[in-house]
Amino acid sequence: TTQYATQTLSKMAKKCNEAALSLLACMEKTDCVMKQNKNMEECMKDPIESDPCTAVRNAYYNCKHSQLNMRTRIRGVRQY
């Protein structure tokens, strides 16, 4: 893992760590971050720049959403 991902890992909840780390790793490999030297947050706000990571972003969203959904809170968070 990268330095940014390692710092973020210690601050995050345990349930969606894998999805979040996958999203961070994917975003670090995009041209927006690598070649244009933009911040990851800026790149994630631009849908064209974050296009290669759409599936990973959706998986992270579903994980976080399942934490708020009472039905899935009883059954547990899905593993992605």
Chimera marker file (.cmm) of the C-alpha trace (Angstrom):
<marker_set name="trace">
<marker id="1" x="0.000" y="0.000" z="0.000" r="1" g="1" b="0" radius="0.5"/>
<marker id="2" x="1.041" y="3.571" z="-0.455" r="1" g="1" b="0" radius="0.5"/>
<marker id="3" x="1.783" y="6.121" z="2.209" r="1" g="1" b="0" radius="0.5"/>
<marker id="4" x="-1.539" y="7.930" z="1.700" r="1" g="1" b="0" radius="0.5"/>
<marker id="5" x="-3.470" y="4.675" z="1.855" r="1" g="1" b="0" radius="0.5"/>
<marker id="6" x="-1.648" y="3.609" z="5.021" r="1" g="1" b="0" radius="0.5"/>
<marker id="7" x="-2.452" y="6.897" z="6.764" r="1" g="1" b="0" radius="0.5"/>
<marker id="8" x="-6.075" y="6.674" z="5.717" r="1" g="1" b="0" radius="0.5"/>
<marker id="9" x="-6.370" y="3.040" z="6.817" r="1" g="1" b="0" radius="0.5"/>
<marker id="10" x="-5.698" y="3.921" z="10.442" r="1" g="1" b="0" radius="0.5"/>
<marker id="11" x="-8.511" y="6.521" z="10.441" r="1" g="1" b="0" radius="0.5"/>
<marker id="12" x="-11.235" y="4.474" z="8.704" r="1" g="1" b="0" radius="0.5"/>
<marker id="13" x="-13.880" y="2.144" z="10.030" r="1" g="1" b="0" radius="0.5"/>
<marker id="14" x="-13.073" y="-1.536" z="9.606" r="1" g="1" b="0" radius="0.5"/>
<marker id="15" x="-16.094" y="-2.556" z="7.528" r="1" g="1" b="0" radius="0.5"/>
<marker id="16" x="-15.205" y="-0.863" z="4.228" r="1" g="1" b="0" radius="0.5"/>
<marker id="17" x="-11.399" y="-0.852" z="4.418" r="1" g="1" b="0" radius="0.5"/>
<marker id="18" x="-10.857" y="-3.121" z="1.439" r="1" g="1" b="0" radius="0.5"/>
<marker id="19" x="-13.193" y="-1.163" z="-0.812" r="1" g="1" b="0" radius="0.5"/>
<marker id="20" x="-11.658" y="2.146" z="0.251" r="1" g="1" b="0" radius="0.5"/>
<marker id="21" x="-8.097" y="0.949" z="-0.250" r="1" g="1" b="0" radius="0.5"/>
<marker id="22" x="-9.018" y="-0.398" z="-3.675" r="1" g="1" b="0" radius="0.5"/>
<marker id="23" x="-10.475" y="2.981" z="-4.588" r="1" g="1" b="0" radius="0.5"/>
<marker id="24" x="-7.365" y="4.799" z="-3.383" r="1" g="1" b="0" radius="0.5"/>
<marker id="25" x="-5.084" y="2.447" z="-5.282" r="1" g="1" b="0" radius="0.5"/>
<marker id="26" x="-7.153" y="2.853" z="-8.433" r="1" g="1" b="0" radius="0.5"/>
<marker id="27" x="-7.198" y="6.645" z="-8.186" r="1" g="1" b="0" radius="0.5"/>
<marker id="28" x="-3.437" y="6.777" z="-7.622" r="1" g="1" b="0" radius="0.5"/>
<marker id="29" x="-2.935" y="5.033" z="-10.967" r="1" g="1" b="0" radius="0.5"/>
<marker id="30" x="-5.079" y="7.453" z="-12.991" r="1" g="1" b="0" radius="0.5"/>
<marker id="31" x="-3.543" y="9.984" z="-15.359" r="1" g="1" b="0" radius="0.5"/>
<marker id="32" x="-5.140" y="12.786" z="-13.374" r="1" g="1" b="0" radius="0.5"/>
<marker id="33" x="-3.026" y="12.008" z="-10.310" r="1" g="1" b="0" radius="0.5"/>
<marker id="34" x="0.077" y="10.645" z="-12.035" r="1" g="1" b="0" radius="0.5"/>
<marker id="35" x="0.583" y="13.044" z="-14.949" r="1" g="1" b="0" radius="0.5"/>
<marker id="36" x="-1.408" y="16.132" z="-14.029" r="1" g="1" b="0" radius="0.5"/>
<marker id="37" x="-0.321" y="16.057" z="-10.356" r="1" g="1" b="0" radius="0.5"/>
<marker id="38" x="-3.803" y="16.888" z="-9.114" r="1" g="1" b="0" radius="0.5"/>
<marker id="39" x="-5.128" y="16.001" z="-5.691" r="1" g="1" b="0" radius="0.5"/>
<marker id="40" x="-7.131" y="12.744" z="-5.511" r="1" g="1" b="0" radius="0.5"/>
<marker id="41" x="-10.148" y="14.646" z="-4.237" r="1" g="1" b="0" radius="0.5"/>
<marker id="42" x="-10.090" y="16.924" z="-7.283" r="1" g="1" b="0" radius="0.5"/>
<marker id="43" x="-9.807" y="13.947" z="-9.611" r="1" g="1" b="0" radius="0.5"/>
<marker id="44" x="-12.701" y="12.118" z="-7.944" r="1" g="1" b="0" radius="0.5"/>
<marker id="45" x="-15.005" y="15.112" z="-8.428" r="1" g="1" b="0" radius="0.5"/>
<marker id="46" x="-14.369" y="15.064" z="-12.183" r="1" g="1" b="0" radius="0.5"/>
<marker id="47" x="-16.362" y="12.145" z="-13.663" r="1" g="1" b="0" radius="0.5"/>
<marker id="48" x="-14.172" y="11.954" z="-16.781" r="1" g="1" b="0" radius="0.5"/>
<marker id="49" x="-10.933" y="11.711" z="-14.824" r="1" g="1" b="0" radius="0.5"/>
<marker id="50" x="-12.252" y="9.076" z="-12.405" r="1" g="1" b="0" radius="0.5"/>
<marker id="51" x="-13.863" y="6.971" z="-15.154" r="1" g="1" b="0" radius="0.5"/>
<marker id="52" x="-11.438" y="4.010" z="-14.865" r="1" g="1" b="0" radius="0.5"/>
<marker id="53" x="-12.388" y="3.674" z="-11.184" r="1" g="1" b="0" radius="0.5"/>
<marker id="54" x="-16.162" y="3.756" z="-11.570" r="1" g="1" b="0" radius="0.5"/>
<marker id="55" x="-16.699" y="0.109" z="-10.594" r="1" g="1" b="0" radius="0.5"/>
<marker id="56" x="-14.470" y="0.428" z="-7.538" r="1" g="1" b="0" radius="0.5"/>
<marker id="57" x="-16.168" y="3.667" z="-6.549" r="1" g="1" b="0" radius="0.5"/>
<marker id="58" x="-19.589" y="2.011" z="-6.800" r="1" g="1" b="0" radius="0.5"/>
<marker id="59" x="-18.411" y="-0.883" z="-4.633" r="1" g="1" b="0" radius="0.5"/>
<marker id="60" x="-17.232" y="1.577" z="-1.980" r="1" g="1" b="0" radius="0.5"/>
<marker id="61" x="-20.511" y="3.487" z="-2.172" r="1" g="1" b="0" radius="0.5"/>
<marker id="62" x="-22.517" y="0.272" z="-1.756" r="1" g="1" b="0" radius="0.5"/>
<marker id="63" x="-20.434" y="-0.714" z="1.243" r="1" g="1" b="0" radius="0.5"/>
<marker id="64" x="-20.960" y="2.635" z="2.963" r="1" g="1" b="0" radius="0.5"/>
<marker id="65" x="-24.648" y="2.631" z="2.035" r="1" g="1" b="0" radius="0.5"/>
<marker id="66" x="-25.133" y="-0.823" z="3.518" r="1" g="1" b="0" radius="0.5"/>
<marker id="67" x="-23.878" y="0.493" z="6.859" r="1" g="1" b="0" radius="0.5"/>
<marker id="68" x="-26.768" y="2.963" z="6.948" r="1" g="1" b="0" radius="0.5"/>
<marker id="69" x="-29.433" y="0.574" z="5.680" r="1" g="1" b="0" radius="0.5"/>
<marker id="70" x="-31.123" y="-1.040" z="8.686" r="1" g="1" b="0" radius="0.5"/>
<marker id="71" x="-31.938" y="-4.227" z="6.814" r="1" g="1" b="0" radius="0.5"/>
<marker id="72" x="-28.301" y="-4.852" z="5.900" r="1" g="1" b="0" radius="0.5"/>
<marker id="73" x="-27.077" y="-3.766" z="9.301" r="1" g="1" b="0" radius="0.5"/>
<marker id="74" x="-28.894" y="-6.752" z="10.771" r="1" g="1" b="0" radius="0.5"/>
<marker id="75" x="-27.559" y="-9.176" z="8.138" r="1" g="1" b="0" radius="0.5"/>
<marker id="76" x="-24.096" y="-7.649" z="8.005" r="1" g="1" b="0" radius="0.5"/>
<marker id="77" x="-22.143" y="-5.681" z="5.442" r="1" g="1" b="0" radius="0.5"/>
<marker id="78" x="-21.580" y="-7.351" z="2.077" r="1" g="1" b="0" radius="0.5"/>
<marker id="79" x="-18.043" y="-8.316" z="1.212" r="1" g="1" b="0" radius="0.5"/>
<marker id="80" x="-16.861" y="-6.965" z="-2.160" r="1" g="1" b="0" radius="0.5"/>
<link id1="1" id2="2" r="1" g="1" b="0" radius="0.2"/>
<link id1="2" id2="3" r="1" g="1" b="0" radius="0.2"/>
<link id1="3" id2="4" r="1" g="1" b="0" radius="0.2"/>
<link id1="4" id2="5" r="1" g="1" b="0" radius="0.2"/>
<link id1="5" id2="6" r="1" g="1" b="0" radius="0.2"/>
<link id1="6" id2="7" r="1" g="1" b="0" radius="0.2"/>
<link id1="7" id2="8" r="1" g="1" b="0" radius="0.2"/>
<link id1="8" id2="9" r="1" g="1" b="0" radius="0.2"/>
<link id1="9" id2="10" r="1" g="1" b="0" radius="0.2"/>
<link id1="10" id2="11" r="1" g="1" b="0" radius="0.2"/>
<link id1="11" id2="12" r="1" g="1" b="0" radius="0.2"/>
<link id1="12" id2="13" r="1" g="1" b="0" radius="0.2"/>
<link id1="13" id2="14" r="1" g="1" b="0" radius="0.2"/>
<link id1="14" id2="15" r="1" g="1" b="0" radius="0.2"/>
<link id1="15" id2="16" r="1" g="1" b="0" radius="0.2"/>
<link id1="16" id2="17" r="1" g="1" b="0" radius="0.2"/>
<link id1="17" id2="18" r="1" g="1" b="0" radius="0.2"/>
<link id1="18" id2="19" r="1" g="1" b="0" radius="0.2"/>
<link id1="19" id2="20" r="1" g="1" b="0" radius="0.2"/>
<link id1="20" id2="21" r="1" g="1" b="0" radius="0.2"/>
<link id1="21" id2="22" r="1" g="1" b="0" radius="0.2"/>
<link id1="22" id2="23" r="1" g="1" b="0" radius="0.2"/>
<link id1="23" id2="24" r="1" g="1" b="0" radius="0.2"/>
<link id1="24" id2="25" r="1" g="1" b="0" radius="0.2"/>
<link id1="25" id2="26" r="1" g="1" b="0" radius="0.2"/>
<link id1="26" id2="27" r="1" g="1" b="0" radius="0.2"/>
<link id1="27" id2="28" r="1" g="1" b="0" radius="0.2"/>
<link id1="28" id2="29" r="1" g="1" b="0" radius="0.2"/>
<link id1="29" id2="30" r="1" g="1" b="0" radius="0.2"/>
<link id1="30" id2="31" r="1" g="1" b="0" radius="0.2"/>
<link id1="31" id2="32" r="1" g="1" b="0" radius="0.2"/>
<link id1="32" id2="33" r="1" g="1" b="0" radius="0.2"/>
<link id1="33" id2="34" r="1" g="1" b="0" radius="0.2"/>
<link id1="34" id2="35" r="1" g="1" b="0" radius="0.2"/>
<link id1="35" id2="36" r="1" g="1" b="0" radius="0.2"/>
<link id1="36" id2="37" r="1" g="1" b="0" radius="0.2"/>
<link id1="37" id2="38" r="1" g="1" b="0" radius="0.2"/>
<link id1="38" id2="39" r="1" g="1" b="0" radius="0.2"/>
<link id1="39" id2="40" r="1" g="1" b="0" radius="0.2"/>
<link id1="40" id2="41" r="1" g="1" b="0" radius="0.2"/>
<link id1="41" id2="42" r="1" g="1" b="0" radius="0.2"/>
<link id1="42" id2="43" r="1" g="1" b="0" radius="0.2"/>
<link id1="43" id2="44" r="1" g="1" b="0" radius="0.2"/>
<link id1="44" id2="45" r="1" g="1" b="0" radius="0.2"/>
<link id1="45" id2="46" r="1" g="1" b="0" radius="0.2"/>
<link id1="46" id2="47" r="1" g="1" b="0" radius="0.2"/>
<link id1="47" id2="48" r="1" g="1" b="0" radius="0.2"/>
<link id1="48" id2="49" r="1" g="1" b="0" radius="0.2"/>
<link id1="49" id2="50" r="1" g="1" b="0" radius="0.2"/>
<link id1="50" id2="51" r="1" g="1" b="0" radius="0.2"/>
<link id1="51" id2="52" r="1" g="1" b="0" radius="0.2"/>
<link id1="52" id2="53" r="1" g="1" b="0" radius="0.2"/>
<link id1="53" id2="54" r="1" g="1" b="0" radius="0.2"/>
<link id1="54" id2="55" r="1" g="1" b="0" radius="0.2"/>
<link id1="55" id2="56" r="1" g="1" b="0" radius="0.2"/>
<link id1="56" id2="57" r="1" g="1" b="0" radius="0.2"/>
<link id1="57" id2="58" r="1" g="1" b="0" radius="0.2"/>
<link id1="58" id2="59" r="1" g="1" b="0" radius="0.2"/>
<link id1="59" id2="60" r="1" g="1" b="0" radius="0.2"/>
<link id1="60" id2="61" r="1" g="1" b="0" radius="0.2"/>
<link id1="61" id2="62" r="1" g="1" b="0" radius="0.2"/>
<link id1="62" id2="63" r="1" g="1" b="0" radius="0.2"/>
<link id1="63" id2="64" r="1" g="1" b="0" radius="0.2"/>
<link id1="64" id2="65" r="1" g="1" b="0" radius="0.2"/>
<link id1="65" id2="66" r="1" g="1" b="0" radius="0.2"/>
<link id1="66" id2="67" r="1" g="1" b="0" radius="0.2"/>
<link id1="67" id2="68" r="1" g="1" b="0" radius="0.2"/>
<link id1="68" id2="69" r="1" g="1" b="0" radius="0.2"/>
<link id1="69" id2="70" r="1" g="1" b="0" radius="0.2"/>
<link id1="70" id2="71" r="1" g="1" b="0" radius="0.2"/>
<link id1="71" id2="72" r="1" g="1" b="0" radius="0.2"/>
<link id1="72" id2="73" r="1" g="1" b="0" radius="0.2"/>
<link id1="73" id2="74" r="1" g="1" b="0" radius="0.2"/>
<link id1="74" id2="75" r="1" g="1" b="0" radius="0.2"/>
<link id1="75" id2="76" r="1" g="1" b="0" radius="0.2"/>
<link id1="76" id2="77" r="1" g="1" b="0" radius="0.2"/>
<link id1="77" id2="78" r="1" g="1" b="0" radius="0.2"/>
<link id1="78" id2="79" r="1" g="1" b="0" radius="0.2"/>
<link id1="79" id2="80" r="1" g="1" b="0" radius="0.2"/>
</marker_set>
